[in-house]
Amino acid sequence: MALRIEQDHNRFRQIVRGRIKRDLKKYISQGELIGRQGKDLVSIPLPQIDIPHFTFSPHQRSGVGQGDGEVGTVLGAGEPEDGTGQAGDQPGAHILEVDVTLEELAQILGEELELPNVQNRGRKNVLSEKDRYTGISRSGPESLRHFRRTYRQALKRQIASNLYDPTNPIVIPFREDRRYRSWKISSQPQSNAVIIYMMDVSGSMGEEQKEIVRIESFWIDTWLRSQYKGIDLRYIVHDAEAHEVDQDTFFHTRESGGTVISSAYKLAEAIIDKHYPPAEWNIYLFHFSDGDNWSQGDTEDCVQILRERLLPKGNLFCYGQVESPYGTGQFLVDLREAFKDEDKVVLSQIENKEAIYTSIKEFLGKGK
């Protein structure tokens, strides 16, 4: 019975997984999952899916399942209601919320967008210690006692000493019969990654543009966390000047000044040089803007900083240009011209929320 229940539950999970994959583009573009995120789980609403269960009549009438019933009683529809009563103000009970781990969500994202696993730089000199159970010992804490091995040792001792009675098969372990799991600490190479998000918060970037950045960064985080054991997140906002901020400020601040993009790149370089040696960290840089920059001279500075100072240190530089009625969009044109043959630079034009799906695939599709 337990096995059947487990099989049914696994089949239900596969149905849920299929529904999520089918509607993934909708979830990505609408951003409704972000508000449902817990520490390790995301609650996903799935219309028209329900777990099979027994439902009892609310009218407490007698009949099959509710009292006396006769052999051969036909199970049919109940008596129709007369349709009277006031209209309700609550949603129907046909929507099921299913908890999905972020790891499983990342797998679904990778399968649907056909994302390759990240080929990290293999930071061999960054080591993490891990306890690994490797054998059996005669001593140890009681919490690690191996009950099957202890029982077997006691049984062998009683049989060898002619104390075992098959008609009364009681086996009592002595102190010397006890066996415990033993372990050793092994050092394993660990690949760490830092994601540095940069966003233009000048007057031309509105709330809609920031919402697009918020949604896209959630999915980028979800995927990269499935590829690395350790992830650091750093946030930079800029108008004419750049500042490092926390996550909440990053998504909610708004400035009214002009735009000097090179200020963000210079601050990103300073953060990397101070905290993230390229020999030990996989470095990802994501910049979002509406493509409006203060001058062509500053754009030339940005190209120089990227080519000579940031790209040699990082795995990937991604620039997402969010469409805005106030931005010129020229920065994307300039980057395409400057880095048309650079494999570490990925450029994406994000016209609206529906374009987030394609943008994520462009950013993460190279497996850098």
N, C-alpha and C positions, 0 to 999 in steps of 0.2 A: 504493500500500500504506500509506504514512504517513498519507494522508488518511483511509483506511478505519479505521485504528487510532484516529485522533483522533476520528472520528465515533462509533466504538464506545465510546470512553472518555467522550465527552460524554453519550452515551445512558446509560451506567452511572451517571454523576454525577446525571443527572436522576432515575434510579430511586432513588438514595440520597437525593436531596433530597425526593422524594415520601414515602419511608419516614420521614424525619425529621419532615416536616410532619404525617404521620398520627399519629406517636407523640409529638408535641411536648408535649402536656399531661402525658404520663407522665414525660418528661425534666425538665420544669419542676418537677413535684411531688416527684420523688424526689431531685433535686439531685445525681445521679451525675456530671453533666458538670463540676461545679465542681472535683472532684479530678483531672479529666483535662485541665485547662486548662494550656496552655503560654503562651508569650509572645503569639503571634498565632493559635494553633490550639487547637481543642478536639477531642479524640479521642472519637468516638462509637461505641459498640458496636452493631452492627446484626445481630441474629440472622437466620439463614436467607438471607443474601445472601453470595455468594462470587464472586470474579473468575474467569472461565473460564481454565483452565490445564490443561496436560498432567500426568497422573499416571501414573507407572510402577509396575509390579507390584513389591511388596516381596519376592516369592518368587523373583524372577529366573528365572522359567520361560521356555522358548522359546515363540515364537509371534509373532503380528503385533505389531510394535513392540518385540519383545524378542529377535529372532533370525530364524531362517528361517521363512518363511510361504509358503503356496501361494495362487495366484490363486483367488478364490472362497471363501477361508477365512471362515467365519461369525464375526462379532464377537458374542459372547454373554457372559453372566455367567460369572464364574469358578466354580471348584469351591467348594461351600459348606464353611465351616469346621465342625469338629466341636463347637465350643462349649466346649471345655475351656480351662482356664487360669484365672488369678486375676482377680478384679474389679479394674478400674483405679480410680485416685483422681483422675484429671485430667478436666477438662471436654472435651466433644466439640469437634471442629474446625469447627463450623458457624457460629461467630460471627466476623464481620469487623469490625475497628476501622477507621473511616474518619476521616481528618483533615479537619476543616471549619474554614475561617477564621472568626474572630469576626465579620467583616464579613458573610459569607454567612449565618452564624447569625442575625445581626440582621435581615437581609432576610427570612429564613424566619419569624422572630418577627413582624415587621411585617406580612407577608402573612397569616399565620394569624390574628393578633389584629386584623387590619384597622386597624393603627395609622397615623394620619396623620403625615406628616413634620412635624418641629418647626418652627413659625413663630417663629424667633428674633427678637430685638429689633433685629437688624441693626446691630451695633456698628461704625459706619463709621469711627470714629477709632482702631480697633485694626487696625493694618496688619501684614501679613507680607510678607517679600520672597521672590520666587520667580524662579528663572532660567528663561527661556523662549527656545528656539531660534527665531530669526526670519528667518535668511537665510544667505547664503554669503559667505565672505570669502576673499581671496587669502593671508591669513596666519593662523596660529593654531597651537595645540599639535597634535602628531601624533596624539594620542588622539582629536581631533575631526576628523580628515581625512575628507572625504566621498569615498569611493572611486568611486562611480558618476560624480559630477561631475568628479572628477580624470581618470578614464578617458575620459570624453566629451570633455573639453578637449584631452587629449593626442591623441585620435583626430582631432579637428577640425584640430589643428595639422599632423599628419602628412599628412592629405588635402590641406590647403591648400598644403603645400610639396611635394607629389608624392612623399612619402617612404613612403606606405602601399602595401604589396604585398598584394593579396587572396590570393595563393597562399601567402604566409607572414605571416599576420595577427598580427604581434607589435607591441604598442603599449607603448612605454616612456615614462612621463611624465617630463618635465623639471621642474626646480624651479618654473618659472613656470606649469606646468600644474596644480599642486596647488591644491585648493580645500578650505576648512574651514568647518565649521558655525560660525555666529556667533550670539551670544545677547545679550539685554539683561535687566536686572533690573527686574521690575515689582512694584509694591506693590499688594497686594490686601487688601480688607477681610476680616478674620478674626473669626469669632464664637467666643468662648471661653465655657466654662461651668464652673461649680463646683457640685458636688453635696455638700450637707452632710447627713450621716446623723446622726440622733439616736436613741438607744435607751435605754429604761428598763432598768436592770440591778439593780433592787431585788430583794428576796427573793422577790417573787411571780412574777418572770420566770425560768422554768426553762430547761433545755437544749433542750427541744423548741421552745419559743417562739423562742429565739435561732437555732436551725437554720432556722426559717421565715424570719426576717429575713435570714439569710445567703444563702439561696437566692434570695429575691426581689431583694435588692440586686444580686446577680450579673446577673440579667436586666435590671434597670434600667440598670446600667452598660453592658451590652452594647448596648442600644438607643441610649442617649444618646451613646455613643462613635461610633456610626455617623452621628450627626447633627451632630457638632461636630468641628473639627480639634483642639481642645485641651480637655482635661477635667482639673479639679482635684478631688480627693476629700478631704473633711475629715470626721472622725469625732468625735462627742460622746457620751459615756455619762453617765447621771445616775441618782442615787437622790434623796437630799435635796440633794445638790450636783452640779454638772456639771463635767466635765473633758474636755479634748480629748485623744484618744489616737490611736495608730496603728491600722491595720486589724486586725492580729492581736489586739491587746488588745480592740478593739471587739467581736470575735466570741467571745472566750473569757473575758472577765472576768465576775465575778459578785460582787455586793455583797449586803448583808443589811439595809440601812437602809430608811427610808421613801421616799416618792416626792414630790418637789416639781418638777413639770414645768416651771414657769416658769424654773427655773435653767438648763435647756437652751436655752430660747428667748433668754434674755439673753446667754448665751455665743455662740450663733449670730449674734446681732446684732453683738456685739463683733468677731467674726471677719470679718464682712462689712464693717463700717466700717473695719477696719484693712487688709484685703487685697483686697477685691473691690468697687470702685466700681460701683454699678448702671449707670452710663452705659457701662461697658466690659465688663460680664460678664452672662451669663445665669445666674441663680441659682435652684437647685432645692433645696428643703428637704423631707426625708423623715423623719418621726418615727414610731417604732414603740414601742408600749406595750401593756400589758394593760388600760389604761383606769382604773387606780386612781391617784387623786391625793390629796395630803395633806389638802386642805380645799377647800370651795367657793370660799373667798376666793382661793386660788391659781389655781383654774380661771378666775375672773374676770380675774385678772392675765394669764393666758395669752391669753385672748381679746383683751384690750386691746393686748398686745404684738404679737400677730399683726395685728390690724386697723390699728394706727397706725404700726407700725415695721417689721415684716417683710414683709407683703404688698405695700406700695408699692415695696419694693426687689427683690422676687423675681418670677420667672416663675410659680412654682407652689409651693404648700405641700401636701404629701400626708401624711395621717395614716393609718397602718395599725394597727388594733387587733387584736392577737393574742390569741386566746382562751386564758385561763388559769383553772385551778380556784380561784385565789386572788384574781384581780382582780375589781373590781366592775363594770367596763365602763362606768362613768358618764361618763367623759370624752368618749367618742364621742357620746353623747346630747347633751351640752352643746355640742359643736362643731356638730352638726347644727342645733341650735336657733339658734346664734349666726351661722352662716354659710350658711344655707339658700339665699341668693340670691347668694353670692360665687363667681364663676367661677374664681378662682385657687385655691380650696380644694377638694381632692378627698379624700373620706373613704372608707375601705374597712374592712370587717369580715372578718378572716381567721380562720375557725374552725379550719382545719387545713391541711396541706400541699396538699391537693387544691384549696383555695380560692386558692392563690397565682396560678394561671392567670387567674382572674377579676379578682383584685386588680391585677395588672399592667395588664390592659386598662383598668380603671377609672382607674388612675393616669396612664397614658400616652395614653389614648384621645382627649384633647382637643387634642393637638398643641401644647401650650404650650411 
